[in-house]
């Protein structure tokens, strides 16, 4: 809870209590909470005893679970798959427990997705930690003292943390590669400026590719064949990579081992491995949770488990926002009374115990997190001979269509010339030639230049104005009407053309 989120919670009808000093590490003093109308409790025990809804970050300790009672609600990270005994203890108290790590990954629940909030921070911080342990620049530079090559970064796992790491590494100027078992994220990776690492399969079909739709947007366990190809690719990349950031997790399982000891041995001295899965055993063989170690060949392996806590102010702000949205859904009447609606996909998915019953695991959400995408058809690369043949065929087709058009136009001119007076034909021929030449000129201009070209050439409408002014003095009412209309439309065309041109030129001027 931050002072700002406390004010929002009070508008929902809640009274707010916080343990003294709880916000100091994140830069929030007790006085700031008092100013926001929050009561300061002398100890954590008094908060547990007096509050109806207790909010934590980490899973509760067994001694804290014992303080729960029927009617109380605990909201925190819980990891029920790994904490079966804690789950049974919470059930015995008859309380309601909402696990923020179990919020389903559907669109409506994004505002409450604390895992994504923390993963976003962890991915960003992982790159910062890597930079602090890496002895060179991320970006390449050419200086008077010599040329500095850019760092090469490999991100394994392109979930929220992985994408945050990719964005940060790319923005710092590193050459970034990324791998994920879900093929649908390749486009996201490439859109952020990184290169997706593809695996080569003998059958050319990408056998073993995973589909994230079946597991709520998370990666699923890989087949043995896929894993062998995966590890072989990592061994191939290891000597080239300066920084490896691993983020791979599988729900309810230990973190898969993806960066093995022999891969670390292949890396250059001074390289860095940052393991974001250290808390669940780590993706790297040499990871030691909560420690930074150096391998015999000089590679630094960072296994911290508190990356979000290393950006405490930002993590507190985002987590407090997630909690506020969760309590907002639990309080539809905005009267401070919790309505635990088990028919709601989000509330049901996040609830692990409810009134003395264990409700974990939840049923799958009605809406899948990621819809399976149809594989894109690979465009066949044409040989030089095929390209030349295609160009010749296109030229012949264009020449044929233009020849037919010219023949039809000539026939029409002959028909019109047979009945029209000579004075009309001279003007009509000029008009037809102008249309033909204008079409050929504009058609061959690049599409990206159409707007500025047309904006400037709209000034040709000035000729229309001159012609209309010459005819506006006619004695026939129809000629006068058409002349006046021509002056109006041509004037709009000229003014609009120059305004568009001026606006486009302003886009390229430095402010």
DAZIBEL-V177310 format. One record per residue. N is the residue number from 1. RES is the residue in one small letter. OMEGA is omega in whole degrees, 0 to 359 (* if undefined). D_LAST is the distance of its C-alpha to the last C-alpha in Angstrom with 1 decimal. Layout:
n->N res->RES omega->OMEGA d_last->D_LAST
n->N res->RES omega->OMEGA d_last->D_LAST
//
This chain:
n->1 res->x omega->174 d_last->41.2
n->2 res->x omega->177 d_last->38.4
n->3 res->x omega->180 d_last->38.4
n->4 res->x omega->180 d_last->35.9
n->5 res->x omega->178 d_last->37.9
n->6 res->x omega->179 d_last->41.1
n->7 res->x omega->178 d_last->40.0
n->8 res->x omega->179 d_last->39.4
n->9 res->x omega->178 d_last->42.8
n->10 res->x omega->177 d_last->44.4
n->11 res->x omega->175 d_last->43.2
n->12 res->x omega->177 d_last->45.1
n->13 res->x omega->181 d_last->48.2
n->14 res->x omega->165 d_last->48.5
n->15 res->x omega->187 d_last->49.4
n->16 res->x omega->178 d_last->47.6
n->17 res->x omega->178 d_last->49.3
n->18 res->x omega->178 d_last->48.0
n->19 res->x omega->181 d_last->49.8
n->20 res->x omega->179 d_last->49.2
n->21 res->x omega->184 d_last->46.7
n->22 res->x omega->184 d_last->45.6
n->23 res->x omega->186 d_last->41.9
n->24 res->x omega->182 d_last->41.8
n->25 res->x omega->179 d_last->40.8
n->26 res->x omega->177 d_last->37.8
n->27 res->x omega->179 d_last->36.8
n->28 res->x omega->183 d_last->38.5
n->29 res->x omega->176 d_last->41.2
n->30 res->x omega->180 d_last->44.3
n->31 res->x omega->178 d_last->43.1
n->32 res->x omega->177 d_last->39.9
n->33 res->x omega->179 d_last->42.2
n->34 res->x omega->180 d_last->44.6
n->35 res->x omega->179 d_last->41.8
n->36 res->x omega->177 d_last->41.1
n->37 res->x omega->182 d_last->44.8
n->38 res->x omega->176 d_last->45.9
n->39 res->x omega->180 d_last->49.4
n->40 res->x omega->180 d_last->49.8
n->41 res->x omega->184 d_last->52.8
n->42 res->x omega->182 d_last->54.7
n->43 res->x omega->178 d_last->55.0
n->44 res->x omega->181 d_last->54.3
n->45 res->x omega->180 d_last->57.9
n->46 res->x omega->176 d_last->57.5
n->47 res->x omega->180 d_last->54.4
n->48 res->x omega->183 d_last->56.4
n->49 res->x omega->188 d_last->59.4
n->50 res->x omega->186 d_last->57.7
n->51 res->x omega->174 d_last->54.8
n->52 res->x omega->178 d_last->55.4
n->53 res->x omega->180 d_last->52.2
n->54 res->x omega->180 d_last->51.4
n->55 res->x omega->177 d_last->48.1
n->56 res->x omega->173 d_last->47.8
n->57 res->x omega->182 d_last->45.6
n->58 res->x omega->174 d_last->48.2
n->59 res->x omega->182 d_last->51.5
n->60 res->x omega->172 d_last->54.1
n->61 res->x omega->178 d_last->56.9
n->62 res->x omega->179 d_last->60.5
n->63 res->x omega->178 d_last->61.2
n->64 res->x omega->178 d_last->58.3
n->65 res->x omega->180 d_last->59.4
n->66 res->x omega->180 d_last->62.8
n->67 res->x omega->178 d_last->61.3
n->68 res->x omega->180 d_last->60.3
n->69 res->x omega->178 d_last->62.6
n->70 res->x omega->181 d_last->63.0
n->71 res->x omega->178 d_last->60.3
n->72 res->x omega->178 d_last->57.7
n->73 res->x omega->177 d_last->54.6
n->74 res->x omega->176 d_last->52.9
n->75 res->x omega->180 d_last->49.3
n->76 res->x omega->165 d_last->48.2
n->77 res->x omega->186 d_last->47.8
n->78 res->x omega->182 d_last->51.3
n->79 res->x omega->186 d_last->51.6
n->80 res->x omega->181 d_last->54.9
n->81 res->x omega->181 d_last->55.7
n->82 res->x omega->185 d_last->55.9
n->83 res->x omega->183 d_last->57.4
n->84 res->x omega->181 d_last->60.5
n->85 res->x omega->178 d_last->62.6
n->86 res->x omega->179 d_last->59.9
n->87 res->x omega->178 d_last->59.7
n->88 res->x omega->179 d_last->63.4
n->89 res->x omega->178 d_last->63.3
n->90 res->x omega->178 d_last->60.7
n->91 res->x omega->183 d_last->62.8
n->92 res->x omega->181 d_last->65.9
n->93 res->x omega->182 d_last->64.1
n->94 res->x omega->182 d_last->63.6
n->95 res->x omega->175 d_last->60.0
n->96 res->x omega->179 d_last->56.9
n->97 res->x omega->177 d_last->54.5
n->98 res->x omega->181 d_last->51.1
n->99 res->x omega->181 d_last->49.5
n->100 res->x omega->177 d_last->45.8
n->101 res->x omega->181 d_last->46.0
n->102 res->x omega->177 d_last->47.9
n->103 res->x omega->183 d_last->45.3
n->104 res->x omega->181 d_last->45.4
n->105 res->x omega->174 d_last->42.3
n->106 res->x omega->188 d_last->41.9
n->107 res->x omega->185 d_last->38.9
n->108 res->x omega->184 d_last->40.2
n->109 res->x omega->184 d_last->40.8
n->110 res->x omega->181 d_last->37.4
n->111 res->x omega->179 d_last->36.6
n->112 res->x omega->187 d_last->39.8
n->113 res->x omega->182 d_last->39.5
n->114 res->x omega->178 d_last->39.7
n->115 res->x omega->179 d_last->40.5
n->116 res->x omega->179 d_last->37.1
n->117 res->x omega->181 d_last->35.4
n->118 res->x omega->179 d_last->37.2
n->119 res->x omega->178 d_last->36.9
n->120 res->x omega->178 d_last->33.1
n->121 res->x omega->182 d_last->33.2
n->122 res->x omega->179 d_last->35.9
n->123 res->x omega->178 d_last->34.0
n->124 res->x omega->184 d_last->30.9
n->125 res->x omega->179 d_last->33.2
n->126 res->x omega->179 d_last->35.3
n->127 res->x omega->178 d_last->32.5
n->128 res->x omega->178 d_last->31.8
n->129 res->x omega->178 d_last->35.6
n->130 res->x omega->179 d_last->35.8
n->131 res->x omega->179 d_last->33.1
n->132 res->x omega->181 d_last->35.1
n->133 res->x omega->181 d_last->38.2
n->134 res->x omega->188 d_last->36.8
n->135 res->x omega->182 d_last->36.9
n->136 res->x omega->176 d_last->34.0
n->137 res->x omega->168 d_last->30.3
n->138 res->x omega->183 d_last->29.3
n->139 res->x omega->175 d_last->26.8
n->140 res->x omega->181 d_last->28.0
n->141 res->x omega->172 d_last->27.0
n->142 res->x omega->184 d_last->28.0
n->143 res->x omega->177 d_last->28.7
n->144 res->x omega->180 d_last->30.9
n->145 res->x omega->179 d_last->33.5
n->146 res->x omega->182 d_last->33.6
n->147 res->x omega->179 d_last->32.3
n->148 res->x omega->180 d_last->31.9
n->149 res->x omega->177 d_last->32.5
n->150 res->x omega->177 d_last->30.7
n->151 res->x omega->176 d_last->32.8
n->152 res->x omega->185 d_last->34.5
n->153 res->x omega->174 d_last->34.8
n->154 res->x omega->177 d_last->37.2
n->155 res->x omega->180 d_last->37.0
n->156 res->x omega->184 d_last->40.3
n->157 res->x omega->184 d_last->40.2
n->158 res->x omega->170 d_last->37.2
n->159 res->x omega->181 d_last->37.7
n->160 res->x omega->180 d_last->35.3
n->161 res->x omega->180 d_last->35.6
n->162 res->x omega->180 d_last->35.4
n->163 res->x omega->177 d_last->32.2
n->164 res->x omega->178 d_last->30.6
n->165 res->x omega->179 d_last->31.8
n->166 res->x omega->180 d_last->30.5
n->167 res->x omega->181 d_last->27.0
n->168 res->x omega->181 d_last->27.0
n->169 res->x omega->180 d_last->28.5
n->170 res->x omega->181 d_last->26.3
n->171 res->x omega->178 d_last->23.1
n->172 res->x omega->174 d_last->24.7
n->173 res->x omega->181 d_last->25.1
n->174 res->x omega->169 d_last->28.8
n->175 res->x omega->191 d_last->30.7
n->176 res->x omega->174 d_last->31.9
n->177 res->x omega->180 d_last->35.1
n->178 res->x omega->179 d_last->36.5
n->179 res->x omega->174 d_last->39.9
n->180 res->x omega->180 d_last->41.4
n->181 res->x omega->180 d_last->44.7
n->182 res->x omega->185 d_last->43.1
n->183 res->x omega->184 d_last->42.0
n->184 res->x omega->180 d_last->39.8
n->185 res->x omega->181 d_last->37.2
n->186 res->x omega->181 d_last->36.5
n->187 res->x omega->178 d_last->33.9
n->188 res->x omega->181 d_last->32.1
n->189 res->x omega->183 d_last->32.3
n->190 res->x omega->179 d_last->31.0
n->191 res->x omega->179 d_last->28.0
n->192 res->x omega->176 d_last->26.9
n->193 res->x omega->179 d_last->27.0
n->194 res->x omega->179 d_last->30.5
n->195 res->x omega->179 d_last->33.7
n->196 res->x omega->180 d_last->36.6
n->197 res->x omega->179 d_last->39.9
n->198 res->x omega->176 d_last->42.5
n->199 res->x omega->180 d_last->46.3
n->200 res->x omega->178 d_last->48.6
n->201 res->x omega->184 d_last->51.7
n->202 res->x omega->182 d_last->54.7
n->203 res->x omega->177 d_last->55.0
n->204 res->x omega->184 d_last->51.4
n->205 res->x omega->182 d_last->51.0
n->206 res->x omega->183 d_last->49.3
n->207 res->x omega->178 d_last->52.5
n->208 res->x omega->179 d_last->52.1
n->209 res->x omega->184 d_last->48.6
n->210 res->x omega->177 d_last->48.2
n->211 res->x omega->183 d_last->47.0
n->212 res->x omega->183 d_last->45.2
n->213 res->x omega->185 d_last->46.1
n->214 res->x omega->184 d_last->49.6
n->215 res->x omega->175 d_last->48.7
n->216 res->x omega->178 d_last->46.1
n->217 res->x omega->178 d_last->43.1
n->218 res->x omega->176 d_last->44.6
n->219 res->x omega->177 d_last->45.9
n->220 res->x omega->177 d_last->49.6
n->221 res->x omega->183 d_last->52.1
n->222 res->x omega->174 d_last->52.1
n->223 res->x omega->179 d_last->55.2
n->224 res->x omega->180 d_last->57.0
n->225 res->x omega->180 d_last->56.1
n->226 res->x omega->182 d_last->52.4
n->227 res->x omega->179 d_last->52.5
n->228 res->x omega->177 d_last->54.1
n->229 res->x omega->180 d_last->51.5
n->230 res->x omega->181 d_last->48.7
n->231 res->x omega->178 d_last->50.2
n->232 res->x omega->179 d_last->50.9
n->233 res->x omega->179 d_last->47.2
n->234 res->x omega->177 d_last->46.2
n->235 res->x omega->178 d_last->48.7
n->236 res->x omega->183 d_last->47.2
n->237 res->x omega->189 d_last->43.7
n->238 res->x omega->182 d_last->44.8
n->239 res->x omega->184 d_last->45.0
n->240 res->x omega->191 d_last->41.4
n->241 res->x omega->177 d_last->39.7
n->242 res->x omega->183 d_last->38.4
n->243 res->x omega->176 d_last->37.7
n->244 res->x omega->177 d_last->39.5
n->245 res->x omega->182 d_last->38.6
n->246 res->x omega->184 d_last->41.3
n->247 res->x omega->190 d_last->41.0
n->248 res->x omega->175 d_last->43.9
n->249 res->x omega->175 d_last->46.1
n->250 res->x omega->184 d_last->48.7
n->251 res->x omega->175 d_last->49.7
n->252 res->x omega->182 d_last->53.0
n->253 res->x omega->172 d_last->53.5
n->254 res->x omega->181 d_last->53.0
n->255 res->x omega->180 d_last->49.9
n->256 res->x omega->177 d_last->50.7
n->257 res->x omega->185 d_last->51.1
n->258 res->x omega->180 d_last->48.5
n->259 res->x omega->190 d_last->47.8
n->260 res->x omega->184 d_last->51.3
n->261 res->x omega->181 d_last->52.7
n->262 res->x omega->176 d_last->53.1
n->263 res->x omega->176 d_last->49.4
n->264 res->x omega->180 d_last->48.5
n->265 res->x omega->180 d_last->51.0
n->266 res->x omega->183 d_last->49.1
n->267 res->x omega->181 d_last->45.8
n->268 res->x omega->174 d_last->44.7
n->269 res->x omega->182 d_last->45.3
n->270 res->x omega->178 d_last->42.4
n->271 res->x omega->185 d_last->41.3
n->272 res->x omega->171 d_last->40.7
n->273 res->x omega->177 d_last->41.9
n->274 res->x omega->186 d_last->40.6
n->275 res->x omega->180 d_last->43.0
n->276 res->x omega->179 d_last->41.7
n->277 res->x omega->185 d_last->45.1
n->278 res->x omega->183 d_last->47.0
n->279 res->x omega->181 d_last->48.3
n->280 res->x omega->177 d_last->50.1
n->281 res->x omega->175 d_last->51.6
n->282 res->x omega->174 d_last->48.6
n->283 res->x omega->181 d_last->47.6
n->284 res->x omega->180 d_last->48.4
n->285 res->x omega->187 d_last->52.1
n->286 res->x omega->181 d_last->51.3
n->287 res->x omega->172 d_last->49.3
n->288 res->x omega->183 d_last->50.8
n->289 res->x omega->177 d_last->49.6
n->290 res->x omega->180 d_last->47.8
n->291 res->x omega->173 d_last->48.0
n->292 res->x omega->183 d_last->46.2
n->293 res->x omega->179 d_last->48.6
n->294 res->x omega->181 d_last->48.6
n->295 res->x omega->179 d_last->50.5
n->296 res->x omega->180 d_last->53.0
n->297 res->x omega->172 d_last->50.6
n->298 res->x omega->177 d_last->47.8
n->299 res->x omega->180 d_last->45.7
n->300 res->x omega->178 d_last->44.4
n->301 res->x omega->182 d_last->45.1
n->302 res->x omega->183 d_last->43.3
n->303 res->x omega->180 d_last->45.3
n->304 res->x omega->178 d_last->43.9
n->305 res->x omega->185 d_last->44.6
n->306 res->x omega->182 d_last->42.3
n->307 res->x omega->178 d_last->38.8
n->308 res->x omega->180 d_last->37.5
n->309 res->x omega->177 d_last->39.4
n->310 res->x omega->170 d_last->37.4
n->311 res->x omega->193 d_last->34.4
n->312 res->x omega->183 d_last->36.6
n->313 res->x omega->180 d_last->34.1
n->314 res->x omega->180 d_last->32.2
n->315 res->x omega->180 d_last->35.4
n->316 res->x omega->181 d_last->37.0
n->317 res->x omega->181 d_last->34.2
n->318 res->x omega->181 d_last->34.3
n->319 res->x omega->178 d_last->38.1
n->320 res->x omega->177 d_last->38.5
n->321 res->x omega->176 d_last->36.4
n->322 res->x omega->180 d_last->38.7
n->323 res->x omega->180 d_last->41.8
n->324 res->x omega->179 d_last->40.6
n->325 res->x omega->177 d_last->40.2
n->326 res->x omega->180 d_last->43.6
n->327 res->x omega->177 d_last->45.3
n->328 res->x omega->177 d_last->43.6
n->329 res->x omega->179 d_last->45.3
n->330 res->x omega->183 d_last->48.5
n->331 res->x omega->183 d_last->48.5
n->332 res->x omega->181 d_last->48.2
n->333 res->x omega->182 d_last->49.8
n->334 res->x omega->182 d_last->47.4
n->335 res->x omega->179 d_last->50.6
n->336 res->x omega->180 d_last->50.7
n->337 res->x omega->181 d_last->53.3
n->338 res->x omega->174 d_last->52.7
n->339 res->x omega->185 d_last->53.6
n->340 res->x omega->184 d_last->54.1
n->341 res->x omega->182 d_last->53.9
n->342 res->x omega->173 d_last->55.2
n->343 res->x omega->178 d_last->54.5
n->344 res->x omega->183 d_last->50.8
n->345 res->x omega->185 d_last->49.5
n->346 res->x omega->181 d_last->47.1
n->347 res->x omega->179 d_last->49.6
n->348 res->x omega->182 d_last->52.4
n->349 res->x omega->183 d_last->50.6
n->350 res->x omega->183 d_last->49.6
n->351 res->x omega->180 d_last->53.0
n->352 res->x omega->169 d_last->55.4
n->353 res->x omega->182 d_last->58.2
n->354 res->x omega->177 d_last->59.2
n->355 res->x omega->175 d_last->62.2
n->356 res->x omega->178 d_last->64.2
n->357 res->x omega->173 d_last->63.3
n->358 res->x omega->182 d_last->61.2
n->359 res->x omega->176 d_last->58.7
n->360 res->x omega->0 d_last->57.2
n->361 res->x omega->180 d_last->56.5
n->362 res->x omega->173 d_last->54.9
n->363 res->x omega->179 d_last->55.3
n->364 res->x omega->179 d_last->52.5
n->365 res->x omega->181 d_last->49.8
n->366 res->x omega->181 d_last->50.2
n->367 res->x omega->179 d_last->46.8
n->368 res->x omega->182 d_last->46.0
n->369 res->x omega->182 d_last->42.8
n->370 res->x omega->178 d_last->41.9
n->371 res->x omega->179 d_last->43.4
n->372 res->x omega->181 d_last->44.8
n->373 res->x omega->176 d_last->42.9
n->374 res->x omega->179 d_last->44.7
n->375 res->x omega->180 d_last->44.4
n->376 res->x omega->177 d_last->42.2
n->377 res->x omega->180 d_last->44.3
n->378 res->x omega->179 d_last->43.6
n->379 res->x omega->181 d_last->42.6
n->380 res->x omega->178 d_last->45.2
n->381 res->x omega->182 d_last->43.9
n->382 res->x omega->175 d_last->45.4
n->383 res->x omega->178 d_last->47.2
n->384 res->x omega->179 d_last->46.3
n->385 res->x omega->180 d_last->49.5
n->386 res->x omega->177 d_last->48.5
n->387 res->x omega->180 d_last->45.0
n->388 res->x omega->179 d_last->46.6
n->389 res->x omega->179 d_last->49.2
n->390 res->x omega->179 d_last->46.6
n->391 res->x omega->179 d_last->44.7
n->392 res->x omega->180 d_last->47.9
n->393 res->x omega->179 d_last->48.9
n->394 res->x omega->179 d_last->45.6
n->395 res->x omega->179 d_last->45.9
n->396 res->x omega->180 d_last->49.5
n->397 res->x omega->180 d_last->48.6
n->398 res->x omega->179 d_last->45.8
n->399 res->x omega->180 d_last->48.2
n->400 res->x omega->181 d_last->50.9
n->401 res->x omega->179 d_last->48.8
n->402 res->x omega->178 d_last->47.6
n->403 res->x omega->179 d_last->51.2
n->404 res->x omega->180 d_last->52.5
n->405 res->x omega->180 d_last->49.8
n->406 res->x omega->179 d_last->50.6
n->407 res->x omega->180 d_last->54.3
n->408 res->x omega->180 d_last->53.9
n->409 res->x omega->179 d_last->51.7
n->410 res->x omega->179 d_last->54.4
n->411 res->x omega->179 d_last->57.2
n->412 res->x omega->178 d_last->55.4
n->413 res->x omega->179 d_last->55.0
n->414 res->x omega->180 d_last->58.7
n->415 res->x omega->180 d_last->59.7
n->416 res->x omega->181 d_last->57.5
n->417 res->x omega->181 d_last->58.7
n->418 res->x omega->184 d_last->62.3
n->419 res->x omega->185 d_last->62.1
n->420 res->x omega->177 d_last->59.2
n->421 res->x omega->184 d_last->59.6
n->422 res->x omega->181 d_last->58.4
n->423 res->x omega->179 d_last->55.8
n->424 res->x omega->184 d_last->54.1
n->425 res->x omega->180 d_last->54.2
n->426 res->x omega->178 d_last->52.3
n->427 res->x omega->183 d_last->49.4
n->428 res->x omega->179 d_last->49.6
n->429 res->x omega->178 d_last->49.6
n->430 res->x omega->180 d_last->46.4
n->431 res->x omega->181 d_last->44.8
n->432 res->x omega->179 d_last->45.9
n->433 res->x omega->179 d_last->44.7
n->434 res->x omega->178 d_last->41.3
n->435 res->x omega->183 d_last->41.0
n->436 res->x omega->181 d_last->42.1
n->437 res->x omega->179 d_last->39.9
n->438 res->x omega->179 d_last->36.8
n->439 res->x omega->182 d_last->37.6
n->440 res->x omega->181 d_last->38.0
n->441 res->x omega->184 d_last->34.7
n->442 res->x omega->184 d_last->32.6
n->443 res->x omega->183 d_last->34.5
n->444 res->x omega->176 d_last->33.8
n->445 res->x omega->179 d_last->30.0
n->446 res->x omega->182 d_last->28.1
n->447 res->x omega->182 d_last->27.4
n->448 res->x omega->181 d_last->23.7
n->449 res->x omega->184 d_last->23.5
n->450 res->x omega->184 d_last->25.5
n->451 res->x omega->179 d_last->22.9
n->452 res->x omega->180 d_last->21.0
n->453 res->x omega->182 d_last->24.5
n->454 res->x omega->179 d_last->26.1
n->455 res->x omega->181 d_last->23.3
n->456 res->x omega->183 d_last->23.9
n->457 res->x omega->174 d_last->27.7
n->458 res->x omega->177 d_last->28.1
n->459 res->x omega->176 d_last->28.2
n->460 res->x omega->177 d_last->31.7
n->461 res->x omega->176 d_last->32.6
n->462 res->x omega->178 d_last->33.0
n->463 res->x omega->178 d_last->36.3
n->464 res->x omega->180 d_last->37.4
n->465 res->x omega->180 d_last->36.8
n->466 res->x omega->179 d_last->38.9
n->467 res->x omega->181 d_last->41.7
n->468 res->x omega->180 d_last->41.7
n->469 res->x omega->178 d_last->41.9
n->470 res->x omega->183 d_last->44.9
n->471 res->x omega->186 d_last->46.6
n->472 res->x omega->179 d_last->45.8
n->473 res->x omega->181 d_last->48.9
n->474 res->x omega->180 d_last->51.2
n->475 res->x omega->181 d_last->54.3
n->476 res->x omega->185 d_last->53.9
n->477 res->x omega->181 d_last->52.1
n->478 res->x omega->179 d_last->50.7
n->479 res->x omega->179 d_last->49.1
n->480 res->x omega->181 d_last->47.6
n->481 res->x omega->180 d_last->46.2
n->482 res->x omega->179 d_last->44.7
n->483 res->x omega->179 d_last->43.2
n->484 res->x omega->178 d_last->41.5
n->485 res->x omega->178 d_last->40.2
n->486 res->x omega->178 d_last->38.9
n->487 res->x omega->181 d_last->37.0
n->488 res->x omega->184 d_last->35.4
n->489 res->x omega->181 d_last->34.3
n->490 res->x omega->178 d_last->33.1
n->491 res->x omega->177 d_last->31.0
n->492 res->x omega->181 d_last->29.3
n->493 res->x omega->181 d_last->28.8
n->494 res->x omega->182 d_last->27.2
n->495 res->x omega->179 d_last->24.9
n->496 res->x omega->180 d_last->23.9
n->497 res->x omega->181 d_last->23.3
n->498 res->x omega->177 d_last->20.9
n->499 res->x omega->178 d_last->19.0
n->500 res->x omega->179 d_last->18.7
n->501 res->x omega->180 d_last->17.7
n->502 res->x omega->180 d_last->14.9
n->503 res->x omega->179 d_last->13.6
n->504 res->x omega->178 d_last->14.0
n->505 res->x omega->180 d_last->12.2
n->506 res->x omega->180 d_last->9.1
n->507 res->x omega->183 d_last->9.4
n->508 res->x omega->179 d_last->9.2
n->509 res->x omega->177 d_last->6.3
n->510 res->x omega->180 d_last->3.8
n->511 res->x omega->* d_last->0.0
//
